[in-house]
Amino acid sequence: MKWTERRNGDVVVIDLKGKLTLGSGDVQLRSIIRDLLDRGEKKILLNLDKVSYMDSAGVGELVASYTTTSNREAELKLLNLTAKIRDLLQFTQLISVFEHFSDENEAAASFDEE
């Protein structure tokens, strides 16, 4: 999995690309989130539109990242779920756990609404 970091105002946007799977993508995602939190970032948006595949380990790491972020008084939201990822999150009934958006500016603005 590859990733890039950019900003939309005070929100950190992480663009993920490739496979979010056991042994590589899940470990990378954990590292990315912990690094952002250690730097004091409080608003994190994961852009998943270029994630081609996600297995159960990837889903597990999304949940773990959400929990870690919440425990550190930060927020994690999802952007641009592919049809496959949306179906996977619905099947596992996790779709209701994550705030998810298809518009980046709307997602960035949502952090300030709470």
Long-range contacts (C-beta under 8 A, 24 or more apart in sequence): 1-25, 1-28, 1-29, 1-51, 3-28, 3-32, 8-45, 8-104, 8-105, 8-108, 9-108, 10-43, 10-111, 11-43, 11-44, 11-45, 11-107, 11-108, 11-111, 12-36, 12-41, 12-43, 12-44, 12-45, 13-45, 13-47, 13-79, 13-104, 13-108, 14-44, 14-45, 14-46, 14-47, 15-47, 15-50, 16-46, 16-47, 16-48, 16-50, 16-51, 17-50, 17-51, 18-50, 18-51, 18-52, 19-51, 19-52, 19-53, 19-54, 19-55, 19-58, 20-51, 20-53, 20-54, 20-55, 20-58, 20-61, 20-62, 21-53, 21-54, 21-55, 21-57, 21-58, 22-55, 22-56, 22-57, 22-58, 23-57, 25-54, 25-57, 25-58, 25-61, 26-57, 26-58, 26-60, 26-61, 29-58, 29-61, 29-62, 29-65, 30-61, 30-64, 30-65, 33-65, 33-68, 33-69, 33-76, 34-68, 37-68, 37-69, 37-72, 37-74, 41-74, 42-73, 42-74, 42-75, 43-74, 43-75, 43-108, 43-111, 44-69, 44-74, 44-75, 44-76, 44-77, 45-76, 45-77, 45-78, 45-79, 45-104, 45-107, 45-108, 46-76, 46-77, 46-78, 46-79, 47-79, 47-80, 47-104, 48-78, 48-79, 48-80, 48-81, 48-82, 48-85, 49-79, 49-80, 49-81, 49-82, 51-82, 51-85, 53-84, 54-84, 54-85, 54-88, 59-88, 59-89, 59-92, 59-94, 62-94, 62-98, 63-94, 63-97, 66-97, 66-98, 75-111, 75-114, 77-101, 77-107, 77-110, 77-111, 79-104, 79-107, 80-104
